[in-house]
Amino acid sequence: MQKNDNQESTQEEEAVPGMQQLLDNPFMLLFLGVMFPTVFYILWGIMEIISIPAVK
C-alpha cells in the first residue's frame, strides 16, 4: 500500500505545464485574443502610414 500512496503523492506534486495553465485560463485567452489582433493592426497601420510617399 505504501507504494501506491507514494505514487499518488508524486502525481499530485507534479508541476502543471505552462501551456496547460494558459489554455485552462479563459480570461488569459480572452486577453490574448483581443491583444494580438489589436497590436497586429496597429503595427500594420503604422507601416501603411510610413509607406505613403511625402508630398513635394
MOWOMO-V103973 format. One record per residue. N is the residue number from 1. D_CENTER is the distance of its C-alpha to the mean C-alpha in Angstrom with 2 decimals. Layout:
BEGIN
{{N/D_CENTER} {N/D_CENTER}}
END
This chain:
BEGIN
{{1/41.23} {2/39.87} {3/37.98} {4/36.28} {5/35.40} {6/34.01} {7/31.84} {8/30.43} {9/29.76} {10/27.97} {11/25.71} {12/24.86} {13/24.21} {14/21.73} {15/18.34} {16/15.41} {17/12.98} {18/9.63} {19/7.90} {20/10.35} {21/9.70} {22/6.09} {23/7.87} {24/10.82} {25/9.72} {26/10.67} {27/10.54} {28/6.90} {29/6.61} {30/9.57} {31/8.53} {32/5.85} {33/8.66} {34/11.17} {35/10.10} {36/9.51} {37/12.92} {38/14.52} {39/13.98} {40/14.98} {41/18.08} {42/19.07} {43/19.13} {44/20.95} {45/23.41} {46/24.12} {47/24.85} {48/27.14} {49/28.96} {50/29.51} {51/30.89} {52/33.57} {53/36.88} {54/38.78} {55/41.95} {56/45.16}}
END
